[in-house]
C-alpha cells in the first residue's frame, strides 16, 4: 500500500483531474482517458474491510468513508481514481484457525455487503462480469468479495458453497499458515515444514469444487509446489490477486518465471502488489520499481497476464508518488498505449468473464 496521503497512487492511471489537465500536453493521457471511460479498471485485492474490523469492530455507524482519512482507501479517493471494480478481502488471521475462523469470515463478508448498502451511490455489489459492467455503466464501483485464506472454510466444502451463495468469487488457498489440506508460502522459506507436499487429496477436491462453482482460485500466498499442482489440476484460469515478480524481488510471496509461463498457458492473471517488501525486498520502493515488475511479467508471460492488485489497507509500507508522476512514469513504459491499458483493464475482465 501507499502512505496516508495516497492520492490515488493505487489507481495510478485513473486520476481524472490529471487526465483532464494534462491531455493537451500528453496525447497518451488523452487516449488513456478515452479507453478508461469505456472499460472498468479492476483491482484484485483491498483490505479495507479488515480495517473496519480492526478500528471499528465492523460498526459502520462509527465511520464515514466519505470523510475518513486514516486508511489508504476512502470514497473520495475511489471516486477521484475512477475505480471500476474492487475485490474486497474477507480476511481473518491465521490464529482463528480451529477456532472461530468461519464465523469471523462470515462477519467480514457481511461488512462488505453492508458497505454497499450504506454507500449505494458509490458501491454496487457484484458477483459476475456482467454485474461489473452494469455497475460501470451506472458510474459505481463494482464490489466483489474474495476470501483470503483456506483456513476460513474449516475444511468444509459445504462452508465453501455457502460462501459462494453469499457472493464470494475467489478463495486465496492459504494466508500465512498451513491448513489441513494445503501448504502455505512460508514452506518455501524453510520457516515452516510442509505438511501435505503441496495439496492433500482433499485440497484437490477443493480445487475441483471451486471450478465447479465458478469461483476463482487465488494462488497468492502459496508455495511453488502448490502453484504447479493447481495450474495442472484447475480447469479454469487462476489468479494471483496480489503478488509480484520473483525475478525482480526474490521474496517467496512472488511468482517465479516458470510459473508465469504456466499462468499464460492457463489464461490466468498476476495482479501486481505495491507492498515495498514484495517490490524491492526492502522497506523502501519507488514507482519505477513497481514498473519493473510489470515489465518483467509482460516480458515473460505477455501483456495478457498482467493486472493490478494493490493490497492497500493490508500492509503498511507501499510505493507513494505524486499522481501525475505516476501516470507519466507508467504510461511511457509501454508502447503502444493500448498495450499498457490492457495490463490494467482488459485482462482482469477477460479472466473473470471466463469464470464468473
ABEGO torsion letter per residue (X at the ends): XBBAAGGGAABAAABAAAAAAAAAABAAAAAAAAAAAABBBBBABBAAAAAAAAAAGGBAAABBAAABAABABBAAAAAAAGBABBBBBBBBBAAABGBAAAAAAAAAAAAAAAAAAABAAABBBBABAAAAAAAAAAGBBBBBBBBBEAAAAGGBAAAAAAAAAAGBABBBABBABBBAABBBAAAAAGABBBAAGEBBAAAAAAAAAAAAAGBBBBABGBBAAAAAAAAAABABBBBBABBBBAAABBBAABBBAAAAAAAAAAGBBBBBBABAAAAAGBABBBAAAAAAAAAAAAAAAEAAABBBBAGBGABABBBBBBAAAAAAAAAAABOBAAAAAAAAAAAAAAAAAAAX
